[in-house]
């Protein structure tokens, strides 16, 4: 293989790694925002009036307005933001995850064609003797946090139905919650395929729901 071809491989490798790092940084920012938003949602459960006032003050200060926004409007606004951040966070997380095998493949190809002894920083070398603490951190934001956030959202929408009369805003909140639930469901199963396979095998209801949802979404 010529030197130009090696350079082409390496330039593509550098661009792919840079793209991965950019996406990771964006994913981390979305995760921070999601934590803040879910904390706001949790506060709505505990002290809705006080949280509404804090939320209203923050919006009016940021946009330099003095609009008297009610609890219903603010909750719908919060649901919309949570849905948007959840979508972006899941997109970036899965994109980074899908890049890892490709980067590993590029490293192996460059190593073979360039005869460089070590070229495995992002691939096999990174996974070798992986620290337990990093596994715990991964479990925290890939397993614990999605379950916690989904639990907050479920309790929130149930509480809305209990406290509110039937309105268009309540229907909108429920639809948005449904979207968040489905996205979180598939994100969790995509990132924990062993748990997903176990649930599908041992819990027929989950397996049936998952199969049905996938069939519906493929035809949309």
C-alpha positions in Angstrom: 0.0 0.0 0.0 1.3 3.5 -0.9 2.1 6.3 1.5 -0.8 8.3 0.1 -3.3 5.5 0.9 -1.9 5.3 4.5 -2.3 9.0 4.9 -5.9 8.8 3.5 -6.7 6.1 6.1 -5.1 8.2 8.9 -6.9 11.4 7.9 -10.2 9.6 7.9 -9.4 8.1 11.3 -8.5 11.5 12.8 -11.7 13.0 11.4 -13.8 10.1 12.8 -12.2 10.4 16.2 -12.8 14.2 16.2 -16.4 13.6 15.3 -16.8 11.1 18.1 -15.3 13.4 20.7 -17.5 16.3 19.5 -20.6 14.1 19.8 -19.5 12.9 23.2 -19.1 16.5 24.4 -22.6 17.3 23.1 -24.0 14.2 24.6 -22.6 15.1 28.0 -24.1 18.6 27.8 -27.5 17.1 27.0 -27.2 14.7 29.9 -26.5 17.6 32.3 -29.5 19.5 30.9 -31.7 16.4 31.2 -30.7 16.1 34.9 -31.7 19.7 35.5 -35.0 19.3 33.7 -35.9 16.1 35.5 -35.1 17.8 38.8 -37.5 20.5 37.8 -40.1 17.9 37.0 -39.5 16.3 40.4 -40.0 19.6 42.1 -43.3 20.0 40.3 -44.4 16.8 42.1 -43.4 18.1 45.5 -44.2 21.8 45.4 -46.0 22.7 42.1 -46.8 26.3 43.1 -43.3 27.2 44.2 -41.8 25.5 41.2 -44.1 27.3 38.9 -43.1 30.7 40.3 -39.4 29.8 40.0 -39.9 28.6 36.4 -41.9 31.7 35.5 -39.4 34.0 37.0 -36.5 32.3 35.1 -38.3 32.5 31.8 -39.3 36.1 32.2 -35.8 37.1 33.2 -34.2 35.2 30.3 -36.5 36.6 27.7 -36.9 40.0 29.4 -40.7 39.7 29.5 -43.4 39.9 32.1 -45.9 37.3 31.0 -48.1 35.7 33.6 -47.6 32.0 32.7 -49.8 29.5 34.5 -48.9 26.1 35.9 -50.5 24.3 33.0 -48.6 26.1 30.3 -45.3 25.8 32.2 -45.7 22.1 32.6 -46.4 21.6 28.9 -43.4 23.7 28.1 -41.3 21.6 30.5 -42.6 18.3 28.8 -41.6 19.7 25.4 -38.1 20.6 26.5 -37.6 17.2 28.3 -38.7 15.4 25.1 -36.4 17.4 22.9 -33.3 16.9 25.2 -34.1 13.2 25.6 -34.2 12.8 21.8 -30.9 14.6 21.3 -29.2 12.8 24.2 -30.3 9.4 22.9 -29.3 10.2 19.3 -25.8 11.3 20.4 -25.3 8.4 22.8 -26.3 5.8 20.2 -24.2 7.5 17.5 -21.1 7.4 19.7 -21.8 3.8 20.5 -22.1 2.9 16.8 -18.8 4.6 16.0 -16.8 2.4 18.4 -16.7 -0.7 16.2 -15.9 1.5 13.1 -13.0 3.2 14.9 -11.7 -0.1 16.1 -11.8 -1.4 12.5 -10.0 1.6 11.2 -7.2 1.2 13.8 -6.7 -2.4 12.9 -6.6 -1.5 9.2 -4.1 1.3 9.7 -2.0 -1.0 11.9 -1.9 -3.7 9.2 -1.1 -1.4 6.3 1.4 0.9 8.1 3.2 -1.9 10.1 3.0 0.3 13.2 3.4 -1.9 16.3 0.8 -0.1 18.4 -2.3 1.6 17.0 -5.2 0.6 19.3 -5.8 3.6 21.5 -9.6 3.8 20.9 -10.2 0.1 20.2 -8.9 -3.0 22.0 -6.3 -1.1 24.1 -9.0 1.1 25.6 -11.1 -1.9 26.6 -8.2 -3.9 28.0 -8.3 -4.2 31.9 -11.2 -1.8 31.9 -11.5 -0.2 35.5 -14.4 -1.4 37.6 -15.2 2.2 38.6 -15.8 3.1 34.9 -18.2 0.2 34.7 -20.1 1.6 37.7 -20.2 5.1 36.1 -21.5 3.6 32.9 -24.2 1.8 34.8 -25.1 5.0 36.6 -25.9 7.0 33.5 -27.0 4.2 31.2 -29.1 2.2 33.6 -29.9 4.0 36.8 -30.6 7.5 35.4 -32.9 6.3 32.5 -35.0 4.3 35.0 -35.0 7.1 37.5 -36.0 9.7 34.9 -38.7 7.5 33.5 -40.1 6.9 37.1 -40.3 10.6 37.7 -42.1 11.1 34.3 -44.6 8.4 35.1 -45.4 9.8 38.5 -45.6 13.3 37.0 -48.1 12.4 34.3 -50.2 10.3 36.8 -50.3 13.3 39.1 -51.3 15.6 36.3 -54.3 13.4 35.5 -55.3 13.3 39.2 -55.0 17.0 39.8 -56.3 18.4 36.4 -59.5 18.3 34.5 -59.5 17.0 31.0 -58.0 19.6 28.7 -56.0 19.9 25.5 -52.9 20.7 27.5 -53.3 17.4 29.5 -53.7 15.5 26.2 -50.6 17.1 24.8 -48.6 16.3 28.0 -49.8 12.7 27.8 -48.8 12.4 24.1 -45.3 13.9 24.8 -44.9 11.6 27.8 -45.7 8.6 25.5 -43.0 9.7 23.1 -40.5 10.0 26.0 -41.5 6.6 27.3 -41.0 4.9 23.9 -37.7 6.6 23.3 -36.4 5.7 26.7 -37.7 2.1 26.3 -35.8 1.5 23.0 -32.7 3.4 24.2 -32.5 1.2 27.3 -32.9 -2.0 25.3 -30.4 -0.8 22.6 -27.7 -0.1 25.2 -28.5 -3.2 27.3 -29.1 -5.9 24.8 -28.5 -8.8 27.3 -31.1 -7.4 29.6 -33.4 -6.8 26.6 -33.0 -10.4 25.4 -33.6 -11.8 28.9 -36.7 -9.8 29.3 -38.0 -10.8 25.9 -37.3 -14.5 26.7 -38.6 -14.6 30.3 -41.4 -12.0 30.3 -43.8 -12.6 27.4 -45.6 -9.3 27.9 -42.4 -7.3 27.4 -41.4 -9.4 24.4 -44.8 -9.0 22.8 -44.9 -5.2 23.4 -41.4 -4.8 22.1 -42.1 -6.9 19.0 -45.4 -5.0 18.3 -43.8 -1.6 18.7 -40.9 -2.4 16.4 -43.3 -3.7 13.8 -45.5 -0.5 14.0 -42.5 1.8 13.9 -40.9 0.1 10.9 -44.1 0.7 9.0 -44.4 4.4 10.0 
